[in-house]
Amino acid sequence: MAKKSAVEKNEHRRELVKRQAAKRQALKAIIMDRSKEPEERFEATLTLATLARNGSKVRIRNRCHLTGRPRAYYRKFGLSRIALRDLASEGQIPGLVKASW
């Protein structure tokens, strides 16, 4: 089980990303628009830099929904390899069987 503080920190980041998504997107559009004045683009860059770092989408870490484990995460299931194998062995995941040959 992952530390509760790490899982909570990640959830806080997800909330920040949701809250700041529209503002960040608007600022990035201004920055990338070459037809705008350089001063306006520079102001947008400075404004974007003042926003919280944790509001950026790349700061979110994919974690297992059951254990909070950050590594070996399967996006399709939202689980780590260990939790996925345990549930698959119990027959909890439809259509997933342990390979044997």
C-alpha positions, 0 to 999 in steps of 0.5 A: 500500500502506498503512503496515504500522503502520496495518494492524497497529493496526487488527488490534489493535483488532479483537482488543480488540473481540473480547476486550471485547465481552461485558464492554462489552455487560453494562455497557451493559445495566446503564447503559440499564436504568432499573429499576436504582439510579442509583448502580449505573448510575453505577458501570457508567458509570465502569467502562465509561470505564476500559476501553480506547478501542480496545476500542470497535467504532466505532474499527475502520476498514474496510480493503482486505484486499489493500492496506490502503487505508482509503478507497473500501472495498466491504463486499461484497468486502472490497476497495478500489475500486482492488483490486476493479477490478484483480481484476475486469479480470483476471476473478478475481471471478465475475459482475463485469464492467466496465460499458460502454455 
